[in-house]
Amino acid sequence: MLEQGFDYPELSVCLDQAVFLEGNGNLSAYRMWFQDFSREMITCAVENGGFDVQSLWRDLAGTPFTEDAEWIGVIAKKMAKHAMLI
């Protein structure tokens, strides 16, 4: 396995890439993209997808959100079709 990371700070994105040489000689590449979001960015993205943000947490265990959180947990509810933002 060969692994390399790429950082695109101007886009708040990073990529972890792993390439595997399998026993049969085939190569398999796996790319895991990570996007950094602020509270405003994730709320906008979720709402533009047709959901209403119910709450934000600093993790998936329900710890109250703070601006310095490394992670954002989102609880969202699907909006009625007539209420979707465009």
Secondary structure as GFF3:
##gff-version 3
##sequence-region A 1 86
A	DSSP	beta_strand	2	8	.	.	.	ID=ss1
A	DSSP	three_ten_helix	9	11	.	.	.	ID=ss2
A	DSSP	beta_strand	13	21	.	.	.	ID=ss3
A	DSSP	beta_strand	27	35	.	.	.	ID=ss4
A	DSSP	alpha_helix	39	48	.	.	.	ID=ss5
A	DSSP	beta_strand	51	57	.	.	.	ID=ss6
A	DSSP	beta_strand	73	78	.	.	.	ID=ss7
A	DSSP	three_ten_helix	81	83	.	.	.	ID=ss8
###
